[in-house]
């Protein structure tokens, strides 16, 4: 087993992807890692649809804006969804988004450990995704996770800004900018 810190440092949201042979065993491994994440009263509100057939990948591609056309190189896409009623609501605190986010974090770290790029995106039409995959109206599509193998060759569909992000890790906030010790 690898070091968690090394896996965290290795994780990158690359957009230049090469095809990846995706086996059911790999998908189940990723899902298992997600379901191990903590959640309020162990309610596990996270749900994933793993899309891998060409026909179903095309359905996802049809819900993308031009800026995310690089996704068409993906071998696998996970649709992450949930709803408020599937998790704790304590006074005005709704945990479903937080708990689902933690599950996604675990899944992304496991993918990274396996040498797979797992790039979450927010740029898509959630209503189109719901329609294409027959999801209920009350479900919230939180993110799409794009999986593939990192390509050293820049994807021609990327903008100049996106190409720059492939080469150099985007700047991170300093400790003082996001945290304090009291």
Buried (B, 14 or more C-beta within 10 A) or exposed (E): EEEEEEBEEEBBBBBBBBEBEBEEEBBEBBBEBBBEBEBBEEEBBBBBBBBBEEEBBEBBBEBBEEBBEBBBBBBBBBBBBBBBEBBBEEEEEBBBBBBBBBBBBBBBBBBBBBEBBBBBBEEBBBEBBBEBBEBEEEBBBBBBBBBBBBBEEBBEBBEEEBBEBBEEEEEEEEEEEEEEEE
